[in-house]
């Protein structure tokens, strides 16, 4: 079909004239006026080209300079025609046919070439978005000897700003000064705007000050500098400049258009500061100057009031607007969506349809983003489906919001579909060649994909996308989402390795508060205290985190607590100038996991004295602390006071804490009665608490009942089966132990191997049961044998019931001696300086025999032994454990 399209033909008059001219030999007998007329008739580049060739062959475009001002004799009733105008006529004809390249070549041969035509070419390139071509045309203009005028320079400065190209802009600044344009207000205003767009607020301010000192400033000058401060996150300076502008510019010539731009420029500063009073002042200013009815001002006011949290004022402005466009409706929908009022957002959305206003991509995206940001992932996906059914095409921001919804739901399949849709509709580049137009949004989509795949635990896909982004193009968000994914859902060791790469040169990227929080989380997971201290030192050196005091300090409290150094966590807590509810809760939780219940309750009391009202999380932490500190009566009192004194309803987690508190203290019957009297169905966490207590008190019958309940709920796991297996083994019911193992095997459930790791001088060493892979294994086992022999003489008796095998006692003793936490302790003793704490972390609950052995060993070694298991911390010192054997 494409080959059958009609060809553009040369107009008949043009063809006839050229044929006659050729037949006549063509010379001075044909008037140039005929050529001027023919050029206006040309409708194709080919036609212009033919006329152009005839002009060149006739010599009419190559007269010596002395004759350029001579006029040709006219035809009857035709004006005189300068030969120079034939060249510009050719340029105009090429431009009319859309051939800018041919026009440029022709213009370069016009001597001297008028600036107006160069300006036209430059404008056309800018209009089409070919900014670099526009700058190239200006360079050829200078080489052709044409001096730029006050129309040329603003256009080129605009192109430099939109690229942005600071180097080209500063070169033009020198050209402006050399050619005497430094006093031209139009050129200087464009210079201010260029520097602002290139990110050079300092230079923009200097140029503005020079304009003001010369007294040539106008409302556009002020609007430009105010907009520059808004863009560069200096809202207070922008508001100050706007106040000065209101007092100064009114004496100069202004118009309604300028006033509208002034108001629309300053309102984003109010929005970023949530400065509601200033917004109302500017609103009053708009009413006094008669600019409020303008739809642009109305839209800006609606959006600003919404971002300031005053939807009442936003709706009032919206209702008062005589003319509303789709932007007006979008502003009010976005406002309701961001404030969490989704019902009102959808009601406005329905009204748009009643008013026959088609929802555009901004409307749909506002609703989707609102749902996604508040964790309503399923609702966000439903709206996205409606958007696609309506025929509206999503943009990059829509895709980012949808991916955020998929991440919150862990919806891997929907995330993959969104990824495929982005590629299919060219919302995401295939080759990942960054460096051109639109790369910022492209990188944002890449970052959202990394975040989505990480939160769905598909780390191979997430890392593949991360690695495909050139290192020099990765921004702090790229690094943070990958590090955060590893820290929260994957291997924290990978997070630490990636953080080290992030800080390494070349192309090092400075972490932000979110990055620091993620890496501190990884340190907490690994008990990597040494790395955590290094991060803390980095935070202290970098003052940029002062604005994120809550964020980083709370993570430091959590990290130190989980790394076994709760006293340093308290030091960080006491050093906070301001605290939020998470600060208090983190400190309480830290004391609770270390068995320091009295300190946890002291923090709870101070929190209330500071004016914070306890919520369900606060009480959960308090009950947890009481449970791990054998504070039975106080724990029950707090549980009763929740609803009675604070109006906080107890949830299943609160009941689980109290049941754990009662059951492990020996009050199994009371705990069982509480399970039966719960106002809601017991959850898995309740049955696990009961099952764990049954291990302590060897209640086989109740343990079997709890496990059956977990099986009915499909909530059983290797931990549950291990607990019941321990209970059977303690009762010497070896057939039941074998039955549980077969059941696990047939169900495809694998028991996690016990693993312990400890920090030494040369890094972290990990050990499994019976591990002999370490280079120091001979020394480790020799030291362990000497220690056990010595503590046996002190009264230590191996608790063989923790060797879950039907073998004789001697073999059980050997098995107990090879437990991973004992191997880690021996390694720590070999590699840790005298007097320094030995910090051991175990992925499961610490073995009862190991707990007993560590208690004895702490009497004969000059170290505090700190063990973190899956439940709590144990501090062994001078023959005593901080848990009081209550764990």
N, C-alpha and C positions, 0 to 999 in steps of 0.2 A: 504493500500500500504506500509505503514511504517513497518508493521509486516512481510512483505515478502522480505525485503531486505536481501541479502546474509550476513552471519555472517563471521567475520574475523576468520580465522582458524590458528592454530599453524603450522608453517612450518614443512614439513615431516621430515627433518633431526633432528629437535629439538625433535619431538615426539618419533622418533626412538631411539635417544640417551637416552632420559629420561626413556623409557621403558626398554632398555638394562641395564641402570645403576641401575634401581630398581630391575631388576631380579638378577643382580650380587651382590646385597647387597650394592653396591656403597661404595667405600672407596678410599684408596690412590692409588689403581691400575689404576684409571682413571686420566689422566694428566689434571691440571688446564688449559693447553693451549686449550684443547677441549672446555672447558667452555667459554674461551675468544672468540673462533671462533663462538660458538653457540650464544653468546650474540649479536654478530654483525649481525647474520641472523634473529634475532627476529623482527617481523613486527607488533606485538600487545603487549599490556600491559600484557595480560594473559600469553603470551609465556614467556615474561621477568620474570613474577612473578613465573612461574614454575621453570625456571632455577635458579632464585634467591633462591627459597625454597630448591632446591637440594644442592645449595652451602652452605646454612645455616646448613642443616642436615648433610652434609659431614664434617662440621667443618672447611672448608677452609677459612671462613671469620672471624674465632674467634681464630686464633693462638695467643699465648702469645707474648708480645712485644719483648721478646728476640729472637723470631724466625721470626719476620716480615721481617727482611732483608735477610733471607735465601731464596735461589732460588730453585725452583723445577727442577727436572731433565726434560730436554726437550724431546719432540718427535723428531724423525728424521727430520732434516732440519728445526727445529723450534728454535727460540731464547729462552733464559732463561726468565722466567716469575716470577715477584715478587708477592707474595700473596696479597699485598696491591693494586696492579693494578686490581685485580678481583673486588674489591669493587667499584673502579672508573669505571670499565667496566659496572657494573650493573647500576651505575648512568647514564652513557652515553646511555645505552640501554633504560632506562626509559625516558630520555629526547628525544631520537630519536622517541619514540612513543607518545610524547606529555604529559607525566604524570609527571609534575613538583613536585607534592606532594610526589609521591612514590620515585622520585629521591632524594628529600630533606631528606626523612626518611632514605634512604640507605646511603646518604652522611654523615649523622650524626653518622653512625656506622663505618665509615672508620676512623681509628686512626693511625696516624694523617691524617686529611683530607686536601688535597691540596687546596690552595686558589683559584686556577684557576677554579675549578668546582663551588665553591661558587660564583665566579665572573660571571660565565656563567648563573647560576640560577638567580642572581640578574639582569643581563642584559635582560634576557628573560621576567621577570616580568615588567621591565621598558618599554620594547618594546611594551608590550601588554597594557600598561597604568595602571598596577596594582602597583601603587607607594607604597602604604602602605604595600603590600605583600613583595615588594623588601626590605623595611626597616626591616620588620619582619625577613626575611631571614638573613640579616646582624646581627641581634641580636642573632639568633640561631647559626650563625657562631662563634660569640664571645663565646657563652656558650659551643660550641663544642671544644674550645681551639685553634681555627685556627686564626692566626694573620692576619689582613687585610693587603694587599699590596697597592702599589701606583696605581693599577688598580681598586681595590675595592672602595677606598674612593671617587674618582671622580664620580663613578656611584651612590653611596648612597647620596652624596651631591646634585647631579642632581635631585634625587627623592625628597629630602627635599625641594629643591627650587621650583619644579613644583607643590608640594602639595597645598600651601607652608606650611612648618612646621619649624618655627623659633626655637622652643624648641628642636626639634630633631637635627636641624642643629648646634646649639650651643653646644649640647652634643658631636656631632662628632668633633667639633673644639677642644674640650678638649682631645678627643681620639687621634687626629692628633698630638697635642703637646706632649702627653704622649708617643707616639710611634715614635717620632723623624722624623715626616714627614713635620715639619714646614719649612724646607728648600727645599722641593720638589716642583718645579714650577708647575707641573701638578696638584697636590693636592691643592696648594694655589690658582691657577687660578679658580679651581672649587669652592673653598671656597668664593672667591669674587663674582662669579656668583650666588651662593646659597644665600648669604646675600642680594644681589640686588633683587633677585626674591621674597624674603621674606619681602621686603619693608624696609630693614635695610641698608640704604645708608651709614650711619655713620660707621657701622662695616665693610662694604665692602671697604670703603675708608681707614680705618685703616689697614686692611689686605694688601691692595695694597701698602700703604706706607711702610709697613714692607718688602714686596717683593722688592720694589725699593731700600730700604736702604741696603738690602743684595746683591743687584746687580744681582738677579736671574730673574728679570722681562724680559718678552719677548713680542712680538706683541700681543699674546693672552691676556696677563695681561692687556695691555693698552686697547685692544678692549673691554674686560669685564668691566672695570671701565667706559669707555666712554658710553657703552650701558646702564650701571646702571644709569648714570646721565641723559641720554636721557629719560629712562623709568620713572624716578622720577621727571620729569618736571624741570630739571635744564639744559636747553639747552645752556645757556651762559657758564656754567662750562664745559659742554661736548665739546663745541667748543674750549675752552681754553686748555683742556686736549688733544684734537686732534692736536692742534698746537704744543704742547710740544712733543707729540708722534711722529710727523713727524720729529722733530729734533733729538730725542733720539734713536728711534727704528731702524732707517736706519743703525746704526752701528752694530746691532745684526742680526742674521740670520733671514731672512724673505722669504716668498714665495708669488706667485701670489694669492693663495687662501686667505692668511692673509690680503693682501692689498685690495682684493675685499670686505672682511668682514669689514675692517676698514671703507671703503667708504660707504658701505650700512648702517653701524651703525650710522654714523654721519649725514647723509642726513635728517633723521627725525627731528633732532634738527634745521636744517636750515628751514625745512618746518613749524615747530611750531612757529618760529620767523619771518617767511616770509622774511628771510635774503637772498635776491636775489644775492647781491654781493658775499657773502660767498659761496653760491651754485655754482656760476661761478668759484670761486677759486678752489673749490673741484673738479669741472668738469675738470678744467685745470690740476689739480694734477693727476686725473685718466688718462688723455690723455698722460701726461709725463711718467707715470709708466706703460703704456700699458694695463691698466685694463678696459678702456672704452669699447672695443668691447664685454666685458662680458655682457650677457643678464641681470644678476642681477643688475649690476651697471647701465645699460641703463634704466631698469624699475624704479629703485630708482630715477634716475635723472628726468625722465619724470614726475613721481608723485610729486617730490619736486618742479620742475619748475611750475607745474600746481597749487600747493598749494601756491606758492609765487605770483601767479597772472600773470605769464609770459607764456601764452599758446604758444606764438610765439617760445620761446626757447624749450618748451616741444615738440612741433611738429617737430622742427629741429632735436632734439635728436632722436625722434621716427623714422624719415625718414632716419637718418644715421645708425640706427641699422641694421646690416647685418642679425642677427637672431632675430626673434620676436616670442614670445609665447603668450598664451592667457592673461598672466599678463600684457604684453606690451600693448595689445589692451585695456584691462580693464583700465589701467592707463590713457590712452588718452581719453577714453570715460568718465571716472570719472571726469577728468580735465575739459572737455567741459561742462559736466552736472553741476558741482559745480560752474562754472563761468556763468551759465545761457544761454549758447549757445547751446540750445537743437537741433537746426537744424544741427549743426556740429556734435553733439554727435550721432544723428541718421544717419548721413552720414557715420561716422566711423563705426557705427553699421552695416550698409549695406555692407560696404567694407569688414568687417569681414566675412560675408556670401559669398561674392565673392571669398575671399581667402580660403574658406572652413574651416574657424576657427569657431568652435562651441562656441557660446556665453554661458558662464557659469553663475552661480548664481550671481557672483560679477558684471558681465556686466549688467544683468537685474536690479539688485538692485541699481547700480549706477544711471541708468536712472530714475528709480522710485523715488529714494531718491531726486534726483535733482529737479524733478517736485514737489514733496511733500514739499520740503523746501522753494520753491518759491510760494507756494499757488496755484499751478496748479493741484488741486486735481483730476479733471476729467481726465486729461492727464495721471496722475500717475496710476489711476485705469485701464485705457485703456492698458497701457504698461503691467500691471500686468496680465491682461487677455491674452495678447499675450504670455507672459512668460509661463503661464499654458498650453496654446494650443501647445507651442513648446515642451512640455514635460520636461522642466527644473523645478526642485523642489526648491521652495523658502526656505530660512533659516530664522532664527529669525530676522536678520537685515532687510530682505525683508518685513517681516510681520510688523515690527515696522514702516517702511516707509509707507506701505499701510494703516495702522491704522492712521498715521498722515494725510494722504490724506483724509481719511474718516472723520476725525475730522474737517479738514478745510472746508469740504463741508457740514458738518452736515448730512452725509450719514449714517443714523442709520442702515438701512437694510444691506448695504454693509459691515458695521463694524461688524454686527452680523455674517454675512457669513464668514468674515475673522477670527473672534473668533472661530467659529465652525471648520473651516479648520485647525486652529492651534492645536486644541484639537485632531482632527481626525488624523493628521499627526505627533503628538507627539512633536510639537514645543512649547507646553505649558503643564505643568504638571497638572494633574487632582486633585491630593491630596494636592498640595501646601506645601509639606514637603520639606522645604529648608534645605540646609546644605551639599549638595553633589556637584558632578561635574556638571558644566553647569548651576549652579544656577544664576550666574550673568546675563546671557542672558535670563533666565526664568523670573527673576525679571524685566528686561527691558521690556519684552513683557507684563507682568502684569501692569507695569506703563503706557505703551502705551494704554492698554485697558481702564484703569481708565481715562486717558486723553480723549480718544475718546468718551466714554460714557458720560463724564461730558460735553464735548462740544456739544454733541447731546442732552443734557439736560435729560438724562436717569440716574438720580442720584441714583436711587435704585440699578441699576446694578453696577454703579461705586463704590458705597459704599460697596456693597456686596463683590466685588473683593478686595477692600482696606482692609476690615475687615478680609478677609480670609488669608491675609499675616501676619504671626506672627510678633508681634511688634518688636522683636529684629532683624528681617530681613528687616524691612522697612528702606530704605535709604532716603536721603534728597529729591530725585526726587519723591519717592512714596508720601511723605507728601505734597510736593509742588503741584503736579498735582491735588491732591484731594482738597487742600485748594484753589488753583487757580480756580478750577471748580466751587466751591461754591461761591467764590468771584465774578467771572465774570458772571456766568450764573444761580446761584442758590440762596440760602439763605446765606447772608453774616454773619448772626449770627452763622451758622454752621461753617463757615470758622474761626471765632474768637475762637469758642470752640475747634476746631481741632488744631489750632495753640497753644493753651494752653496745650493740651495733648502732642503735639510734644516736648515741652520744659520740660515736667514733667518727673521725674525719676520713675522707672528705665528705661533704654533704651532711654534716651533723645537724640534727634538729633538736632545739631546746624543748624539753617536755613541759606540758602545762599541768595544772592541778589535777586533771583527770588522769593523765599518764602517771603522775606520782602516786595517786591513790591506787591505781591498778597494780603498780609494781610493789607497793607496800602490802597489798592483798596477797600477792605471790609470795612475798617474804613471810607473811603470817602463815600461809599454807605449808611452807617448807620448814618453818621454825628457823629461817635463815637470819639470825639476829645480827651477825656481822654485816651482811649486805644491808639490812634494815637500818643499822646505825649510819652506814655510809650515805644512804638516801636521806636520812634525817639531817646529816651534816650538809648535804647539798641543798636541802630546803632552807636551812638556816642562812647559808651563804646567799641564796637567791631571794631578793626581796619581792620578787614578782608574785609570790604566793601569799602575801599579806592579805590580799583581797579575798582569798579563799581559805581563811583561817579555819572555819568550821570543817571544811572538806578535808584538808590535809591533816590537821591536828587530830581529828577523830580517827582517821586511818592510822596515825602514829600510835594512838592509845590502843587500838585494836591489835596492831602489829606487835607492840611490846608485850601486851598481855598474852598473846598466843605464842610468843617466843620465850615465855617463862620469866620475863623481867617486868613484873607488875608494878614494882616500885618506880621504875623509869616511866612507865605509863602514867602513874600518878603525878610524877614530876611534870610531864607534858600537860596533863589535865590542869594542874595548879597554875601553870604558866599561861593559860589561855585568858586573854582579856575579856572575851565574851564566850558564852557557851550556849549551845542549843540542846534540845531534848536528846539528840543522838549522843552528844558528849557525855551527858550524865548516864545514859543507858550503857554506853560502851565501858565506862569506868566501873559501873556496877557489875556488868557481865565479866569484866576482867577479874575483879575480886572473887566473884562467884566461882569461876572455873579453877581458881587457886585455893578454894576452900576457906577463904577469908570472909566468912559471912558477916561478921560484925562490922568490918569496914564497908561492905556492900550496903548494909542497912544504914550506916552512917551517911553514905553518899545519898541514899534515898531520902533521908530526912533533910539533908542540905538542899537537895533538889527542890523539895516543896517549899523550904524557906526562901529559896531564890525566886519563887513565883511560878514554877513549872507544875502543871497539874498532871499527876500520873495517869498513863493510859494503859491499855491492855498489854503493850510490850513491856512497859516498866514493871508491871506486876509479874509478868512471866519471868523476867530476869530476877526479881526479888525471890520468887518461889524457887527458882533454880538454885540461887545462892543458899537459901535455907536448906534445900534438899542435899546439897553437897557439903553442908557444915553441921549436919545433925541437929539443926535448930527446928525441932518438930513443932513445939507449941507456938513459936513465933511465926512459923510458916503457915500454920492453920489459922492463926489470928489474922494474918494478912489476907489469906484466901477469903475468910468470912467478911473482912472489911471492904473487899473490892466493890461489891454491889451495894452493901449497906451504907458505907461512908462516901464512896467515890462515884457510884452509879456506873461502874464498869462491869459488864456482864462477863462471867467466866466462860471461856471457850474450852474446847477439848484439850488444848495444850496445857491450860492451867490445871485441869483435872489430872492430866498425866503427871505433872510435877508433884501434885499432892499425893497421888497414888504411889509414885516412886518414893516420896518422902516417908509415907506410912509403911509401905511394904519392906523397904530396905532396913527400917528400924525394927522389924520383927512383927509389926502389927498387920499381918497378912489378912486376917479376917476383916479388919476395919477397912483396909484397902479394897478388898473384894466387895464389901457392902457399898462402898462409894462408887465402884464401877457399875453395880446394879442400879444405883439411885441416880445416875447421871441423867440430866434433862435432855440429853441428845444421845444418839447412837455412838458408842465408843469407837474411836478411830484407831488406826493402826498404831499410832504412837502410844495410846493407852495400853494396848495389849503387849507391846514391846516393853513398856515400863514394868508391867506385871510379870512378864516372862523373865526379865532381868533380875527382879527381886526374888523370884522363885529359885534362881541359881544360887543366890546368897544363902537362902534358907532351905534349900533342898526339898522344895515342895513339888514333887513329880506330877501329882494329879492335876494341880492348878496350872502347871507349866504346859501340860499336854492340852488342856482346854484352851489356853491362850494361843498356842500354836495353831490349833484347829481353826480358831477364829481368824487368824492371819491368813491361813490357807483359803478360807471361804472368801476373804476380801481380796484375794490375789495379791496380798501385800507381803508375802513371805520372801525372805532373801537369805543369802548365805549366813548373815549374822544371826537370824532367828534360828536356823537349823543348827548352827554352832552352839548356841545357848542351850537348846534342848539336848544336844549331844553331850555337852558338858555335864548337864544335870543327870543324864543316864549314866555317864561314866563315873560320876561321883557316887552314884547309888550302885555301882558295879553291875549295871544291867548292860553287859557287853553286846548281847544280841540286839538290843534296841539301838545301841550305838551303830552297829553294822546296818541295821534296817534304815536308820536315818541317812547313812552314807549312800546306801543304794537308792534311796528315795531322791536324794540330791542328784545323784548321777543320772537317774532316769528322767528327772525334771530338767536336766541341762544346767543346773545351778552349780557353779564351781566355788569352792571355798577360797577366799582370798588368802594367799600365803602371808603369814606374819612377817612384817618387815620393820626394822628399826634403823634409824640413822642418827649419827652424832657428828658434831662439829669438832674438828681437830685443828692443829696448826697448819696442816697442809690441805685444808678443805673439808668437805663433808664425806663421810664413809657410810655406806649402807650395808646391812647384813640381813640375811634370811636365816631360818632355822638350820643349824648344822653347816653354815656357810664356811668354806675353807678356801675361797677364791682370793682373799686379800693377801697381799705380799707379807703382811705381819701375822698371818694366821698361826704359825708355830708359837710366836711369843704370846699371842692372844690366848690360845688354849692353855699354854703353860701357866700364865698369870691367873687365869680363871680357875685352874685346878688348885693352885696354891691358896687362892682366896676362899674357895669352898671348903678346903680342908681346915683352914683357920677358923672360919665362922662355925663350922660343925663343932669345933672344940668349945665354942662360946654358947652352944645350945641350939644352933640352927638344925632343923630337921626338914629334909626335902618333903614337900607336899606332893606326894606321888599321884594324888587324884587329879592333878593338872596334866599328867602325862596320859593322854586319852588313848591308850593302847592296852590291849589285854596281854601284857607281858609281865615278867617278874620284876620285883622292886629294884633290883640292881640295874636292869636295863632302863627302867623308868628314870632312875637317877641320872644315867648317862644322857637320856633324852632331854631331861630338864636342864642339864648343864649346857646344852647346845641351843637354848632359846635365843632368839635374835637380840633381845634387850640385854642379856648377859654378855653376849659378844660385843655389843656396842659399848657397854660399860668398860669392859677390859681394854678395848681400843682407846676409849677416852682416857683411862688411867695411864696408858702408855704414852699418849701424845699431848696431854694437857699439863700445863705448868702447875706446880703445887699451889693449892689455895684457890685456884680458879674453878668456878662451877662447871660441872659436866652436864651438858644439855642433851637429852636423848628424846627422840620422838618415835612413837610407834603408831602404825596405821590401825591397829586393833586395840582392844582393852588390854592393859598390862596383865600378864600372867600372875596368879596368886602366889605361886612359888617364887617367881622373880621379885615380887613385892616384898615377900618375907626375907629373901636373900639380900636385897638392897638395903633393907632396914638394918641388918647386921653389918653389912659391908660399910655403911656410913659411919659406924663406930670406929673403924680402923683406918680410914683414909682421910686425907686432909682436903677433902672436896665436898661441896654440897652437890648432891646428885638430883637433878631436876628431870623428871620424866613426864612427858606429855603423851597421853594416850587418846583414844577416840572419845573419851568421856570427860576427862578433867586433867589437872596437873597434880603431880606428887612431888613434894620437896622432901628429900631424905637428908637428915643431918643429925649427927650425934645419936643415932639409933632410934630416931623418931620420924614418922612421916606426917606431913601436913594434913593428910586426909583423916588421921586418927583411926586408920584401918576401917574407914566407913566409905566404901566406894563400890 
